[in-house]
Amino acid sequence: MAIRYLLDEHLNPTYRSQLVRRNPELVVRIIGDLDVPPKGTPDPEILIWCEGTSK
């Protein structure tokens, strides 16, 4: 299984591109991407979402 990261919506997208450039096997999403919680989602809801996707 690939290592997966979910970055905060306030981080510059450059972080994602640099992580993936250094290790293309990483899965890096940013809050607001199509397959993750939308921007503005409260942190407790994001944590619940992460728990559900880790199973």
N, C-alpha and C positions, 0 to 999 in steps of 0.2 A: 504494500500500500504506500502511495506517495505521501510525503509530508504536506499537510494542508494548512494554509494561513488565511485568516480573515482580518483584513486591515480596516482600521477606522476610516470613516468617510472623510475625515479632516486631514489625513495624510496625503502628501503629494503622490500622485500615481507613479512617479519616478521610482519610488521604493519598490513597487511591484515589478517594474521592468528590470530593475537592477538585480533583484532576487532571482528572477527567472533567467536572466542573462547568465548569472553565475551558476545556477543549477536548474536546467530546463525541466527536471523531473518534479520540481515543486509545483503545487497547485496554490495559486495566490489569487484571492478574490478581495474586492473592496466593497464595503457596505454600499448598496445602491446598484451593484451589478444585477443582471437579470435573475440569477439563480440563488441569490442571498437576500436577507432582509433589506427593505428599502431604506433610503436615507431618512434620518429622523427617528428611527426605531429606538426606543429606550434600551439602555444597556441590559437591564434584567431580561427583556424579551430576546435580545441577541444571545445571551448566555443560554436561555432555554432552547433556542433554535440550534445552537452549537451542540448541546447535549443530544438533541434528536438526530443530528447528522453524524454523530460519532459512533453510532451503533451499527 
